[in-house]
Amino acid sequence: MQEEKLDERGGRTIAYYQWTPLMLLLQAFLFYVPCGIWRRVGDNSGIDVGNLIESGQLIASVQMERNVRKKIVRKMMTQVNRSVMQCSV
């Protein structure tokens, strides 16, 4: 029974399976492109994103006095404002 079905196909191959590795490769490439763009733009923006993230995580995870928290937030705001002012000039 299986042989009859193979003979009915007439030796034709299924072409779309040949494209599967290429499509997976394209998807992988498109997955990493935004990360590369983000890193390039982030490095040239003047904002230390890593430092901002660390400060935000510190504020979120640690119980601290209100004035210490305000100092950290003010420092973060100053850094962002400084970079925005440089971009607008």
PDB file with one MODEL, atoms N, CA, C and O in Angstrom:
MODEL        1
ATOM      1  N   MET A   1       0.817  -1.183   0.000  1.00  0.00           N
ATOM      2  CA  MET A   1       0.000   0.000   0.000  1.00  0.00           C
ATOM      3  C   MET A   1       0.871   1.261   0.000  1.00  0.00           C
ATOM      4  O   MET A   1       0.587   2.211  -0.729  1.00  0.00           O
ATOM      5  N   GLN A   2       1.917   1.268   0.808  1.00  0.00           N
ATOM      6  CA  GLN A   2       2.822   2.408   0.844  1.00  0.00           C
ATOM      7  C   GLN A   2       3.511   2.602  -0.498  1.00  0.00           C
ATOM      8  O   GLN A   2       3.701   3.734  -0.941  1.00  0.00           O
ATOM      9  N   GLU A   3       3.881   1.514  -1.139  1.00  0.00           N
ATOM     10  CA  GLU A   3       4.582   1.609  -2.417  1.00  0.00           C
ATOM     11  C   GLU A   3       3.690   2.225  -3.480  1.00  0.00           C
ATOM     12  O   GLU A   3       4.174   2.955  -4.345  1.00  0.00           O
ATOM     13  N   GLU A   4       2.408   1.944  -3.429  1.00  0.00           N
ATOM     14  CA  GLU A   4       1.485   2.516  -4.410  1.00  0.00           C
ATOM     15  C   GLU A   4       1.441   4.041  -4.254  1.00  0.00           C
ATOM     16  O   GLU A   4       1.423   4.762  -5.252  1.00  0.00           O
ATOM     17  N   LYS A   5       1.423   4.526  -3.040  1.00  0.00           N
ATOM     18  CA  LYS A   5       1.355   5.967  -2.821  1.00  0.00           C
ATOM     19  C   LYS A   5       2.638   6.646  -3.299  1.00  0.00           C
ATOM     20  O   LYS A   5       2.590   7.744  -3.854  1.00  0.00           O
ATOM     21  N   LEU A   6       3.767   6.004  -3.087  1.00  0.00           N
ATOM     22  CA  LEU A   6       5.018   6.572  -3.562  1.00  0.00           C
ATOM     23  C   LEU A   6       5.058   6.593  -5.080  1.00  0.00           C
ATOM     24  O   LEU A   6       5.579   7.542  -5.667  1.00  0.00           O
ATOM     25  N   ASP A   7       4.530   5.587  -5.717  1.00  0.00           N
ATOM     26  CA  ASP A   7       4.515   5.546  -7.177  1.00  0.00           C
ATOM     27  C   ASP A   7       3.571   6.580  -7.749  1.00  0.00           C
ATOM     28  O   ASP A   7       3.828   7.124  -8.823  1.00  0.00           O
ATOM     29  N   GLU A   8       2.491   6.859  -7.059  1.00  0.00           N
ATOM     30  CA  GLU A   8       1.546   7.863  -7.532  1.00  0.00           C
ATOM     31  C   GLU A   8       2.184   9.247  -7.565  1.00  0.00           C
ATOM     32  O   GLU A   8       1.820  10.090  -8.386  1.00  0.00           O
ATOM     33  N   ARG A   9       3.111   9.466  -6.689  1.00  0.00           N
ATOM     34  CA  ARG A   9       3.780  10.758  -6.627  1.00  0.00           C
ATOM     35  C   ARG A   9       4.643  10.983  -7.863  1.00  0.00           C
ATOM     36  O   ARG A   9       4.914  12.127  -8.226  1.00  0.00           O
ATOM     37  N   GLY A  10       5.060   9.943  -8.490  1.00  0.00           N
ATOM     38  CA  GLY A  10       5.819  10.038  -9.734  1.00  0.00           C
ATOM     39  C   GLY A  10       7.244  10.516  -9.563  1.00  0.00           C
ATOM     40  O   GLY A  10       7.802  11.103 -10.489  1.00  0.00           O
ATOM     41  N   GLY A  11       7.847  10.289  -8.424  1.00  0.00           N
ATOM     42  CA  GLY A  11       9.244  10.668  -8.211  1.00  0.00           C
ATOM     43  C   GLY A  11       9.449  12.142  -7.932  1.00  0.00           C
ATOM     44  O   GLY A  11      10.590  12.597  -7.858  1.00  0.00           O
ATOM     45  N   ARG A  12       8.376  12.898  -7.774  1.00  0.00           N
ATOM     46  CA  ARG A  12       8.508  14.320  -7.457  1.00  0.00           C
ATOM     47  C   ARG A  12       9.021  14.488  -6.023  1.00  0.00           C
ATOM     48  O   ARG A  12       8.698  13.697  -5.136  1.00  0.00           O
ATOM     49  N   THR A  13       9.804  15.506  -5.822  1.00  0.00           N
ATOM     50  CA  THR A  13      10.295  15.784  -4.475  1.00  0.00           C
ATOM     51  C   THR A  13       9.472  16.907  -3.860  1.00  0.00           C
ATOM     52  O   THR A  13       8.845  17.697  -4.566  1.00  0.00           O
ATOM     53  N   ILE A  14       9.486  16.962  -2.588  1.00  0.00           N
ATOM     54  CA  ILE A  14       8.766  18.010  -1.876  1.00  0.00           C
ATOM     55  C   ILE A  14       9.753  19.151  -1.663  1.00  0.00           C
ATOM     56  O   ILE A  14      10.700  19.017  -0.887  1.00  0.00           O
ATOM     57  N   ALA A  15       9.536  20.276  -2.351  1.00  0.00           N
ATOM     58  CA  ALA A  15      10.522  21.361  -2.398  1.00  0.00           C
ATOM     59  C   ALA A  15      10.537  22.221  -1.142  1.00  0.00           C
ATOM     60  O   ALA A  15      11.575  22.801  -0.822  1.00  0.00           O
ATOM     61  N   TYR A  16       9.442  22.324  -0.430  1.00  0.00           N
ATOM     62  CA  TYR A  16       9.423  23.266   0.679  1.00  0.00           C
ATOM     63  C   TYR A  16      10.286  22.830   1.840  1.00  0.00           C
ATOM     64  O   TYR A  16      10.672  23.674   2.649  1.00  0.00           O
ATOM     65  N   TYR A  17      10.605  21.575   1.963  1.00  0.00           N
ATOM     66  CA  TYR A  17      11.505  21.151   3.030  1.00  0.00           C
ATOM     67  C   TYR A  17      12.925  21.655   2.788  1.00  0.00           C
ATOM     68  O   TYR A  17      13.696  21.811   3.735  1.00  0.00           O
ATOM     69  N   GLN A  18      13.270  21.906   1.546  1.00  0.00           N
ATOM     70  CA  GLN A  18      14.609  22.414   1.241  1.00  0.00           C
ATOM     71  C   GLN A  18      14.787  23.839   1.757  1.00  0.00           C
ATOM     72  O   GLN A  18      15.913  24.260   2.021  1.00  0.00           O
ATOM     73  N   TRP A  19      13.701  24.581   1.902  1.00  0.00           N
ATOM     74  CA  TRP A  19      13.776  25.962   2.345  1.00  0.00           C
ATOM     75  C   TRP A  19      13.775  26.097   3.862  1.00  0.00           C
ATOM     76  O   TRP A  19      14.045  27.182   4.377  1.00  0.00           O
ATOM     77  N   THR A  20      13.483  25.048   4.574  1.00  0.00           N
ATOM     78  CA  THR A  20      13.371  25.122   6.035  1.00  0.00           C
ATOM     79  C   THR A  20      14.657  25.626   6.698  1.00  0.00           C
ATOM     80  O   THR A  20      14.583  26.535   7.524  1.00  0.00           O
ATOM     81  N   PRO A  21      15.828  25.077   6.374  1.00  0.00           N
ATOM     82  CA  PRO A  21      17.044  25.599   7.032  1.00  0.00           C
ATOM     83  C   PRO A  21      17.305  27.068   6.711  1.00  0.00           C
ATOM     84  O   PRO A  21      17.778  27.821   7.562  1.00  0.00           O
ATOM     85  N   LEU A  22      16.996  27.469   5.482  1.00  0.00           N
ATOM     86  CA  LEU A  22      17.202  28.873   5.124  1.00  0.00           C
ATOM     87  C   LEU A  22      16.251  29.787   5.878  1.00  0.00           C
ATOM     88  O   LEU A  22      16.638  30.877   6.300  1.00  0.00           O
ATOM     89  N   MET A  23      15.028  29.358   6.045  1.00  0.00           N
ATOM     90  CA  MET A  23      14.060  30.166   6.795  1.00  0.00           C
ATOM     91  C   MET A  23      14.458  30.261   8.274  1.00  0.00           C
ATOM     92  O   MET A  23      14.326  31.320   8.887  1.00  0.00           O
ATOM     93  N   LEU A  24      14.939  29.167   8.833  1.00  0.00           N
ATOM     94  CA  LEU A  24      15.396  29.198  10.224  1.00  0.00           C
ATOM     95  C   LEU A  24      16.615  30.102  10.384  1.00  0.00           C
ATOM     96  O   LEU A  24      16.739  30.814  11.380  1.00  0.00           O
ATOM     97  N   LEU A  25      17.499  30.071   9.419  1.00  0.00           N
ATOM     98  CA  LEU A  25      18.670  30.942   9.445  1.00  0.00           C
ATOM     99  C   LEU A  25      18.255  32.407   9.335  1.00  0.00           C
ATOM    100  O   LEU A  25      18.790  33.259  10.045  1.00  0.00           O
ATOM    101  N   LEU A  26      17.306  32.703   8.451  1.00  0.00           N
ATOM    102  CA  LEU A  26      16.800  34.062   8.318  1.00  0.00           C
ATOM    103  C   LEU A  26      16.135  34.532   9.609  1.00  0.00           C
ATOM    104  O   LEU A  26      16.336  35.671  10.029  1.00  0.00           O
ATOM    105  N   GLN A  27      15.351  33.672  10.234  1.00  0.00           N
ATOM    106  CA  GLN A  27      14.705  34.028  11.493  1.00  0.00           C
ATOM    107  C   GLN A  27      15.738  34.290  12.590  1.00  0.00           C
ATOM    108  O   GLN A  27      15.588  35.223  13.379  1.00  0.00           O
ATOM    109  N   ALA A  28      16.774  33.474  12.636  1.00  0.00           N
ATOM    110  CA  ALA A  28      17.833  33.676  13.636  1.00  0.00           C
ATOM    111  C   ALA A  28      18.531  35.011  13.396  1.00  0.00           C
ATOM    112  O   ALA A  28      18.819  35.746  14.340  1.00  0.00           O
ATOM    113  N   PHE A  29      18.801  35.320  12.135  1.00  0.00           N
ATOM    114  CA  PHE A  29      19.443  36.587  11.797  1.00  0.00           C
ATOM    115  C   PHE A  29      18.557  37.765  12.204  1.00  0.00           C
ATOM    116  O   PHE A  29      19.039  38.732  12.794  1.00  0.00           O
ATOM    117  N   LEU A  30      17.273  37.684  11.890  1.00  0.00           N
ATOM    118  CA  LEU A  30      16.351  38.761  12.232  1.00  0.00           C
ATOM    119  C   LEU A  30      16.137  38.876  13.736  1.00  0.00           C
ATOM    120  O   LEU A  30      15.755  39.936  14.231  1.00  0.00           O
ATOM    121  N   PHE A  31      16.378  37.805  14.450  1.00  0.00           N
ATOM    122  CA  PHE A  31      16.278  37.841  15.902  1.00  0.00           C
ATOM    123  C   PHE A  31      17.440  38.621  16.513  1.00  0.00           C
ATOM    124  O   PHE A  31      17.255  39.334  17.499  1.00  0.00           O
ATOM    125  N   TYR A  32      18.634  38.491  15.937  1.00  0.00           N
ATOM    126  CA  TYR A  32      19.810  39.142  16.490  1.00  0.00           C
ATOM    127  C   TYR A  32      20.044  40.553  15.960  1.00  0.00           C
ATOM    128  O   TYR A  32      20.786  41.314  16.582  1.00  0.00           O
ATOM    129  N   VAL A  33      19.449  40.924  14.850  1.00  0.00           N
ATOM    130  CA  VAL A  33      19.653  42.255  14.284  1.00  0.00           C
ATOM    131  C   VAL A  33      19.227  43.360  15.250  1.00  0.00           C
ATOM    132  O   VAL A  33      20.006  44.287  15.472  1.00  0.00           O
ATOM    133  N   PRO A  34      18.027  43.308  15.836  1.00  0.00           N
ATOM    134  CA  PRO A  34      17.659  44.382  16.766  1.00  0.00           C
ATOM    135  C   PRO A  34      18.624  44.520  17.947  1.00  0.00           C
ATOM    136  O   PRO A  34      18.874  45.629  18.421  1.00  0.00           O
ATOM    137  N   CYS A  35      19.153  43.419  18.409  1.00  0.00           N
ATOM    138  CA  CYS A  35      20.118  43.472  19.519  1.00  0.00           C
ATOM    139  C   CYS A  35      21.373  44.221  19.085  1.00  0.00           C
ATOM    140  O   CYS A  35      21.898  45.040  19.839  1.00  0.00           O
ATOM    141  N   GLY A  36      21.852  43.949  17.892  1.00  0.00           N
ATOM    142  CA  GLY A  36      23.034  44.645  17.381  1.00  0.00           C
ATOM    143  C   GLY A  36      22.780  46.123  17.183  1.00  0.00           C
ATOM    144  O   GLY A  36      23.628  46.955  17.508  1.00  0.00           O
ATOM    145  N   ILE A  37      21.607  46.454  16.647  1.00  0.00           N
ATOM    146  CA  ILE A  37      21.251  47.861  16.455  1.00  0.00           C
ATOM    147  C   ILE A  37      21.159  48.560  17.806  1.00  0.00           C
ATOM    148  O   ILE A  37      21.659  49.672  17.975  1.00  0.00           O
ATOM    149  N   TRP A  38      20.516  47.901  18.764  1.00  0.00           N
ATOM    150  CA  TRP A  38      20.360  48.489  20.095  1.00  0.00           C
ATOM    151  C   TRP A  38      21.728  48.773  20.722  1.00  0.00           C
ATOM    152  O   TRP A  38      21.928  49.821  21.334  1.00  0.00           O
ATOM    153  N   ARG A  39      22.655  47.845  20.568  1.00  0.00           N
ATOM    154  CA  ARG A  39      23.985  48.045  21.154  1.00  0.00           C
ATOM    155  C   ARG A  39      24.724  49.187  20.472  1.00  0.00           C
ATOM    156  O   ARG A  39      25.371  49.994  21.139  1.00  0.00           O
ATOM    157  N   ARG A  40      24.631  49.259  19.146  1.00  0.00           N
ATOM    158  CA  ARG A  40      25.305  50.340  18.413  1.00  0.00           C
ATOM    159  C   ARG A  40      24.750  51.702  18.809  1.00  0.00           C
ATOM    160  O   ARG A  40      25.505  52.631  19.098  1.00  0.00           O
ATOM    161  N   VAL A  41      23.441  51.811  18.819  1.00  0.00           N
ATOM    162  CA  VAL A  41      22.805  53.083  19.150  1.00  0.00           C
ATOM    163  C   VAL A  41      23.053  53.429  20.615  1.00  0.00           C
ATOM    164  O   VAL A  41      23.297  54.588  20.950  1.00  0.00           O
ATOM    165  N   GLY A  42      22.989  52.431  21.483  1.00  0.00           N
ATOM    166  CA  GLY A  42      23.214  52.673  22.910  1.00  0.00           C
ATOM    167  C   GLY A  42      24.623  53.134  23.206  1.00  0.00           C
ATOM    168  O   GLY A  42      24.830  53.986  24.070  1.00  0.00           O
ATOM    169  N   ASP A  43      25.599  52.580  22.498  1.00  0.00           N
ATOM    170  CA  ASP A  43      26.989  52.988  22.721  1.00  0.00           C
ATOM    171  C   ASP A  43      27.225  54.413  22.253  1.00  0.00           C
ATOM    172  O   ASP A  43      28.036  55.130  22.840  1.00  0.00           O
ATOM    173  N   ASN A  44      26.532  54.832  21.208  1.00  0.00           N
ATOM    174  CA  ASN A  44      26.742  56.173  20.648  1.00  0.00           C
ATOM    175  C   ASN A  44      25.831  57.223  21.260  1.00  0.00           C
ATOM    176  O   ASN A  44      25.981  58.408  20.962  1.00  0.00           O
ATOM    177  N   SER A  45      24.897  56.825  22.100  1.00  0.00           N
ATOM    178  CA  SER A  45      23.934  57.796  22.633  1.00  0.00           C
ATOM    179  C   SER A  45      24.503  58.605  23.792  1.00  0.00           C
ATOM    180  O   SER A  45      24.035  59.712  24.059  1.00  0.00           O
ATOM    181  N   GLY A  46      25.488  58.080  24.471  1.00  0.00           N
ATOM    182  CA  GLY A  46      26.057  58.785  25.612  1.00  0.00           C
ATOM    183  C   GLY A  46      25.393  58.427  26.924  1.00  0.00           C
ATOM    184  O   GLY A  46      25.815  58.895  27.981  1.00  0.00           O
ATOM    185  N   ILE A  47      24.362  57.605  26.870  1.00  0.00           N
ATOM    186  CA  ILE A  47      23.685  57.177  28.092  1.00  0.00           C
ATOM    187  C   ILE A  47      24.300  55.864  28.537  1.00  0.00           C
ATOM    188  O   ILE A  47      24.413  54.926  27.749  1.00  0.00           O
ATOM    189  N   ASP A  48      24.691  55.798  29.777  1.00  0.00           N
ATOM    190  CA  ASP A  48      25.221  54.550  30.323  1.00  0.00           C
ATOM    191  C   ASP A  48      24.032  53.702  30.772  1.00  0.00           C
ATOM    192  O   ASP A  48      23.622  53.749  31.932  1.00  0.00           O
ATOM    193  N   VAL A  49      23.489  52.929  29.837  1.00  0.00           N
ATOM    194  CA  VAL A  49      22.277  52.159  30.098  1.00  0.00           C
ATOM    195  C   VAL A  49      22.518  51.125  31.192  1.00  0.00           C
ATOM    196  O   VAL A  49      21.644  50.891  32.026  1.00  0.00           O
ATOM    197  N   GLY A  50      23.680  50.515  31.195  1.00  0.00           N
ATOM    198  CA  GLY A  50      23.998  49.525  32.224  1.00  0.00           C
ATOM    199  C   GLY A  50      23.947  50.118  33.619  1.00  0.00           C
ATOM    200  O   GLY A  50      23.430  49.498  34.549  1.00  0.00           O
ATOM    201  N   ASN A  51      24.485  51.321  33.760  1.00  0.00           N
ATOM    202  CA  ASN A  51      24.464  51.999  35.053  1.00  0.00           C
ATOM    203  C   ASN A  51      23.036  52.349  35.463  1.00  0.00           C
ATOM    204  O   ASN A  51      22.678  52.209  36.633  1.00  0.00           O
ATOM    205  N   LEU A  52      22.221  52.802  34.514  1.00  0.00           N
ATOM    206  CA  LEU A  52      20.828  53.123  34.813  1.00  0.00           C
ATOM    207  C   LEU A  52      20.055  51.881  35.254  1.00  0.00           C
ATOM    208  O   LEU A  52      19.260  51.933  36.193  1.00  0.00           O
ATOM    209  N   ILE A  53      20.294  50.780  34.577  1.00  0.00           N
ATOM    210  CA  ILE A  53      19.598  49.536  34.932  1.00  0.00           C
ATOM    211  C   ILE A  53      20.012  49.068  36.323  1.00  0.00           C
ATOM    212  O   ILE A  53      19.171  48.661  37.125  1.00  0.00           O
ATOM    213  N   GLU A  54      21.307  49.128  36.602  1.00  0.00           N
ATOM    214  CA  GLU A  54      21.783  48.727  37.936  1.00  0.00           C
ATOM    215  C   GLU A  54      21.174  49.610  39.022  1.00  0.00           C
ATOM    216  O   GLU A  54      20.770  49.113  40.074  1.00  0.00           O
ATOM    217  N   SER A  55      21.108  50.904  38.772  1.00  0.00           N
ATOM    218  CA  SER A  55      20.522  51.818  39.761  1.00  0.00           C
ATOM    219  C   SER A  55      19.051  51.521  39.969  1.00  0.00           C
ATOM    220  O   SER A  55      18.570  51.514  41.102  1.00  0.00           O
ATOM    221  N   GLY A  56      18.332  51.274  38.880  1.00  0.00           N
ATOM    222  CA  GLY A  56      16.911  50.950  38.999  1.00  0.00           C
ATOM    223  C   GLY A  56      16.676  49.653  39.750  1.00  0.00           C
ATOM    224  O   GLY A  56      15.748  49.555  40.553  1.00  0.00           O
ATOM    225  N   GLN A  57      17.517  48.654  39.489  1.00  0.00           N
ATOM    226  CA  GLN A  57      17.387  47.392  40.204  1.00  0.00           C
ATOM    227  C   GLN A  57      17.719  47.567  41.683  1.00  0.00           C
ATOM    228  O   GLN A  57      17.086  46.954  42.543  1.00  0.00           O
ATOM    229  N   LEU A  58      18.693  48.389  41.970  1.00  0.00           N
ATOM    230  CA  LEU A  58      19.054  48.657  43.362  1.00  0.00           C
ATOM    231  C   LEU A  58      17.887  49.303  44.095  1.00  0.00           C
ATOM    232  O   LEU A  58      17.571  48.923  45.222  1.00  0.00           O
ATOM    233  N   ILE A  59      17.251  50.273  43.463  1.00  0.00           N
ATOM    234  CA  ILE A  59      16.104  50.945  44.077  1.00  0.00           C
ATOM    235  C   ILE A  59      14.965  49.962  44.308  1.00  0.00           C
ATOM    236  O   ILE A  59      14.309  49.997  45.349  1.00  0.00           O
ATOM    237  N   ALA A  60      14.730  49.084  43.335  1.00  0.00           N
ATOM    238  CA  ALA A  60      13.599  48.156  43.429  1.00  0.00           C
ATOM    239  C   ALA A  60      13.838  47.046  44.441  1.00  0.00           C
ATOM    240  O   ALA A  60      12.887  46.557  45.051  1.00  0.00           O
ATOM    241  N   SER A  61      15.084  46.641  44.633  1.00  0.00           N
ATOM    242  CA  SER A  61      15.324  45.439  45.434  1.00  0.00           C
ATOM    243  C   SER A  61      15.712  45.712  46.892  1.00  0.00           C
ATOM    244  O   SER A  61      15.527  44.843  47.743  1.00  0.00           O
ATOM    245  N   VAL A  62      16.232  46.870  47.188  1.00  0.00           N
ATOM    246  CA  VAL A  62      16.777  47.131  48.520  1.00  0.00           C
ATOM    247  C   VAL A  62      15.884  48.135  49.253  1.00  0.00           C
ATOM    248  O   VAL A  62      15.453  49.139  48.685  1.00  0.00           O
ATOM    249  N   GLN A  63      15.623  47.842  50.503  1.00  0.00           N
ATOM    250  CA  GLN A  63      14.925  48.810  51.359  1.00  0.00           C
ATOM    251  C   GLN A  63      15.957  49.836  51.798  1.00  0.00           C
ATOM    252  O   GLN A  63      16.969  49.496  52.409  1.00  0.00           O
ATOM    253  N   MET A  64      15.689  51.089  51.480  1.00  0.00           N
ATOM    254  CA  MET A  64      16.636  52.138  51.847  1.00  0.00           C
ATOM    255  C   MET A  64      15.867  53.364  52.320  1.00  0.00           C
ATOM    256  O   MET A  64      14.654  53.476  52.147  1.00  0.00           O
ATOM    257  N   GLU A  65      16.608  54.260  52.912  1.00  0.00           N
ATOM    258  CA  GLU A  65      15.983  55.492  53.394  1.00  0.00           C
ATOM    259  C   GLU A  65      15.489  56.321  52.215  1.00  0.00           C
ATOM    260  O   GLU A  65      15.996  56.227  51.097  1.00  0.00           O
ATOM    261  N   ARG A  66      14.500  57.119  52.504  1.00  0.00           N
ATOM    262  CA  ARG A  66      13.866  57.905  51.453  1.00  0.00           C
ATOM    263  C   ARG A  66      14.841  58.886  50.796  1.00  0.00           C
ATOM    264  O   ARG A  66      14.808  59.067  49.579  1.00  0.00           O
ATOM    265  N   ASN A  67      15.709  59.519  51.593  1.00  0.00           N
ATOM    266  CA  ASN A  67      16.635  60.496  51.016  1.00  0.00           C
ATOM    267  C   ASN A  67      17.698  59.814  50.139  1.00  0.00           C
ATOM    268  O   ASN A  67      18.135  60.396  49.146  1.00  0.00           O
ATOM    269  N   VAL A  68      18.114  58.610  50.485  1.00  0.00           N
ATOM    270  CA  VAL A  68      19.077  57.876  49.658  1.00  0.00           C
ATOM    271  C   VAL A  68      18.431  57.491  48.331  1.00  0.00           C
ATOM    272  O   VAL A  68      19.053  57.599  47.274  1.00  0.00           O
ATOM    273  N   ARG A  69      17.188  57.046  48.395  1.00  0.00           N
ATOM    274  CA  ARG A  69      16.458  56.682  47.181  1.00  0.00           C
ATOM    275  C   ARG A  69      16.306  57.907  46.270  1.00  0.00           C
ATOM    276  O   ARG A  69      16.475  57.809  45.055  1.00  0.00           O
ATOM    277  N   LYS A  70      15.990  59.049  46.865  1.00  0.00           N
ATOM    278  CA  LYS A  70      15.838  60.276  46.080  1.00  0.00           C
ATOM    279  C   LYS A  70      17.151  60.675  45.411  1.00  0.00           C
ATOM    280  O   LYS A  70      17.150  61.133  44.268  1.00  0.00           O
ATOM    281  N   LYS A  71      18.280  60.500  46.122  1.00  0.00           N
ATOM    282  CA  LYS A  71      19.577  60.835  45.543  1.00  0.00           C
ATOM    283  C   LYS A  71      19.874  59.966  44.326  1.00  0.00           C
ATOM    284  O   LYS A  71      20.370  60.457  43.313  1.00  0.00           O
ATOM    285  N   ILE A  72      19.570  58.676  44.427  1.00  0.00           N
ATOM    286  CA  ILE A  72      19.826  57.767  43.301  1.00  0.00           C
ATOM    287  C   ILE A  72      18.936  58.119  42.116  1.00  0.00           C
ATOM    288  O   ILE A  72      19.396  58.150  40.975  1.00  0.00           O
ATOM    289  N   VAL A  73      17.675  58.382  42.386  1.00  0.00           N
ATOM    290  CA  VAL A  73      16.756  58.747  41.301  1.00  0.00           C
ATOM    291  C   VAL A  73      17.182  60.066  40.672  1.00  0.00           C
ATOM    292  O   VAL A  73      17.138  60.210  39.450  1.00  0.00           O
ATOM    293  N   ARG A  74      17.588  61.017  41.478  1.00  0.00           N
ATOM    294  CA  ARG A  74      18.042  62.312  40.959  1.00  0.00           C
ATOM    295  C   ARG A  74      19.281  62.133  40.089  1.00  0.00           C
ATOM    296  O   ARG A  74      19.418  62.793  39.059  1.00  0.00           O
ATOM    297  N   LYS A  75      20.178  61.248  40.497  1.00  0.00           N
ATOM    298  CA  LYS A  75      21.380  60.971  39.707  1.00  0.00           C
ATOM    299  C   LYS A  75      21.003  60.363  38.352  1.00  0.00           C
ATOM    300  O   LYS A  75      21.578  60.713  37.322  1.00  0.00           O
ATOM    301  N   MET A  76      20.029  59.449  38.370  1.00  0.00           N
ATOM    302  CA  MET A  76      19.566  58.841  37.126  1.00  0.00           C
ATOM    303  C   MET A  76      18.929  59.888  36.209  1.00  0.00           C
ATOM    304  O   MET A  76      19.182  59.901  35.004  1.00  0.00           O
ATOM    305  N   MET A  77      18.116  60.748  36.778  1.00  0.00           N
ATOM    306  CA  MET A  77      17.451  61.793  35.997  1.00  0.00           C
ATOM    307  C   MET A  77      18.471  62.766  35.407  1.00  0.00           C
ATOM    308  O   MET A  77      18.325  63.204  34.266  1.00  0.00           O
ATOM    309  N   THR A  78      19.483  63.097  36.168  1.00  0.00           N
ATOM    310  CA  THR A  78      20.521  64.008  35.683  1.00  0.00           C
ATOM    311  C   THR A  78      21.245  63.410  34.489  1.00  0.00           C
ATOM    312  O   THR A  78      21.503  64.101  33.503  1.00  0.00           O
ATOM    313  N   GLN A  79      21.569  62.140  34.574  1.00  0.00           N
ATOM    314  CA  GLN A  79      22.275  61.481  33.482  1.00  0.00           C
ATOM    315  C   GLN A  79      21.423  61.463  32.211  1.00  0.00           C
ATOM    316  O   GLN A  79      21.925  61.744  31.122  1.00  0.00           O
ATOM    317  N   VAL A  80      20.158  61.138  32.346  1.00  0.00           N
ATOM    318  CA  VAL A  80      19.270  61.094  31.174  1.00  0.00           C
ATOM    319  C   VAL A  80      19.069  62.505  30.617  1.00  0.00           C
ATOM    320  O   VAL A  80      19.143  62.707  29.405  1.00  0.00           O
ATOM    321  N   ASN A  81      18.816  63.471  31.485  1.00  0.00           N
ATOM    322  CA  ASN A  81      18.616  64.852  31.030  1.00  0.00           C
ATOM    323  C   ASN A  81      19.852  65.395  30.313  1.00  0.00           C
ATOM    324  O   ASN A  81      19.734  66.088  29.302  1.00  0.00           O
ATOM    325  N   ARG A  82      21.023  65.085  30.832  1.00  0.00           N
ATOM    326  CA  ARG A  82      22.262  65.540  30.207  1.00  0.00           C
ATOM    327  C   ARG A  82      22.406  65.000  28.787  1.00  0.00           C
ATOM    328  O   ARG A  82      22.792  65.724  27.869  1.00  0.00           O
ATOM    329  N   SER A  83      22.090  63.716  28.625  1.00  0.00           N
ATOM    330  CA  SER A  83      22.208  63.116  27.293  1.00  0.00           C
ATOM    331  C   SER A  83      21.142  63.650  26.340  1.00  0.00           C
ATOM    332  O   SER A  83      21.402  63.808  25.147  1.00  0.00           O
ATOM    333  N   VAL A  84      19.935  63.932  26.858  1.00  0.00           N
ATOM    334  CA  VAL A  84      18.882  64.507  26.016  1.00  0.00           C
ATOM    335  C   VAL A  84      19.277  65.907  25.571  1.00  0.00           C
ATOM    336  O   VAL A  84      19.062  66.278  24.417  1.00  0.00           O
ATOM    337  N   MET A  85      19.843  66.669  26.464  1.00  0.00           N
ATOM    338  CA  MET A  85      20.266  68.032  26.113  1.00  0.00           C
ATOM    339  C   MET A  85      21.384  67.998  25.052  1.00  0.00           C
ATOM    340  O   MET A  85      21.420  68.858  24.172  1.00  0.00           O
ATOM    341  N   GLN A  86      22.272  67.033  25.129  1.00  0.00           N
ATOM    342  CA  GLN A  86      23.332  66.912  24.134  1.00  0.00           C
ATOM    343  C   GLN A  86      22.766  66.536  22.762  1.00  0.00           C
ATOM    344  O   GLN A  86      23.269  66.981  21.731  1.00  0.00           O
ATOM    345  N   CYS A  87      21.727  65.722  22.764  1.00  0.00           N
ATOM    346  CA  CYS A  87      21.115  65.306  21.494  1.00  0.00           C
ATOM    347  C   CYS A  87      20.330  66.432  20.856  1.00  0.00           C
ATOM    348  O   CYS A  87      20.254  66.509  19.630  1.00  0.00           O
ATOM    349  N   SER A  88      19.743  67.307  21.657  1.00  0.00           N
ATOM    350  CA  SER A  88      18.916  68.374  21.106  1.00  0.00           C
ATOM    351  C   SER A  88      19.733  69.547  20.571  1.00  0.00           C
ATOM    352  O   SER A  88      19.202  70.386  19.843  1.00  0.00           O
ATOM    353  N   VAL A  89      21.024  69.618  20.923  1.00  0.00           N
ATOM    354  CA  VAL A  89      21.878  70.729  20.464  1.00  0.00           C
ATOM    355  C   VAL A  89      22.340  70.495  19.065  1.00  0.00           C
ATOM    356  O   VAL A  89      23.066  71.319  18.509  1.00  0.00           O
TER     357      VAL A  89
ENDMDL
END
